[in-house]
Amino acid sequence: MARKPLPLGSWGKIRTYVAVTNEKGKATSYRSVAYYRDFDGKVRQVEANGRTKTVAEDNLQENLKNRRRANRGIGLDAMDRFSKAAEMWFAKLEEKVRDGKRSPGTVDTYRRQLDNHVLPALGEVRLGELTTPLLDKVIGKIKSEIGPPTAKTCRSVVSGTLGLAARYGALDFNPIRDVDTIESASKRKARALTDEERDAWFEQLRADRGAVAADLPDLSTFMLATGVRIGEALGVLGHQVNFAASEVEITHQIIRVRGEGLVRIRTKSRAGERVLKVPAWGLAMLRRRLMDGGRLDRPIFANRDGDYRDPTNVRRDLRAARSPIGSETRRDLGNRLRKARRAAGLSQTETATKLSWPQSRVSLVETARVRLEVGDAEKVLDLYRVRGSDRVELLELASEAAEGSQADALAWITSHSFRKTTATILDDAGQSARQIADQLGHARPSLTQDVYMARRAKNPDAAAALETALNRSLDVADQSGHGEPTDATGTGG
């Protein structure tokens, strides 16, 4: 039976011989030899010398490992730390950004999660020590302490890193494959604004000096007229509006990249590059903006210096506008909760994390811009360790402040609501999923149907066909039974 060949990049038994002796016949040098199977499949002899047998064998072992690293061309093995593999994976990710295959925003997100959560937990662990139970524990801890969305991103970072390690032979397989998938509560679906809600929204914006200063009335108008994303709206330049054809060209978006600031990059996909018809009321707004000092080479929706606006700041302005400052009672409650938080030595970010709240909610509560339910108020007071009469008084104040007000009516609106509204209007007008997908910049109409289009009868003629066929069958049944209904015994009514 033929001997089983050595695996690629491995070697056989090490044999050591005396290489040199002195005049007394005592060995002064040793030679260690082993057969090594190169990555071209050929077996070659590798040797090393040393003044003792142990040194010679150690030198040969090091030569064999270096040969394996050089042949792989990647410099990764099971003894390397996770941090080394992570930086190599991230370098490849940055290369994809330079090639236009990945968004800088995605890379920025991965870098943040890698530095903040993954490397502190796994950076010093050797690749060969990584097991599915260990990774499951780490990802589970991130999920419980930070939240499911962060845990999902961290899982993707670890998967990419270990996938690279497996491809280059440092691991036999990617151990994160068997880590439990991360399930979280489904996101609240955006809903379209009704005619009355649209009127109320613009009325509320016009009455809010902060919203007017943030240019939200015109920006809301543009987003409703086109269905574009915030980043896309902020990336439109003056020369991209064709007033003669009533069109606007969407080609870029604005994102913030760490170390670079605001950057204007191409849209998320080729489907995102589109030319959209603009209704007359939207076109009139654009014309007015350009006539009021706008420039063809500058953003339509620019900051005070005429430069690009930060999408994050615009979302913050929208949050503030949709939740105007509430009653005097809410303002009192917010002020007292702020004092209690500071007395507890907690920041707004720390409070939101411990309560599993969105990062902005603590600020919105303290500025009386959102309603705080009594149950949530109890959790906050528990976290701040508020006891005794102060607790009773604050809970009574929270109960009074939780009563509904006019300020709550539009608190659900997000920038996504504008896209949903545009899609719903087009859907109601009878446009196809493909047409609406083209408007929104989706490559797949299925996404448009699942997220943006209403569930309705997709085959309205089916009922007529079924009615005709079943009426015919029922007529036959009536004739055979003489049209007389019977009870369960068959004896008639």
Secondary structure, DSSP 8 states (H G I E B T S, - for coil): -------TT-B---EEEEEEE-TTS-EEEEEEEEEEE-TTS-EEEEEEEESSHHHHHHHHHHHHHHHHHHHHTS---TTSBHHHHHHHHHHHHHHHHHTTSS-HHHHHHHHHHIIIIIHHHHTTSBGGG--HHHHHHHHHHHHHHT-HHHHHHHHHHHHHHHHHHHHTTSSSS-GGGGS---------------HHHHHHHHHHHHT-HHHHHTTHHHHHHHHHHH---HHHHHT-BGGGEETTTTEEEE-EEEEEETTTEEEEEE-SSGGG-EEEE--HHHHHHHHHHHHTT--TTSBSS--TTSS---HHHHHHHHHHHHS----HHHHHHHHHHHHHHHHTT--HHHHHHHHT--TTHHHHHHTT-S---HHHHHHHHHHHT--HHHHHHHHHHHHHHTS--GGGTTTT--HHHHHHHHHHHHHHTT--HHHHHHHHT-S-HHHHHHHTS----S-THHHHHHHHHHHHHHHHHHHHTTT----TTSS--
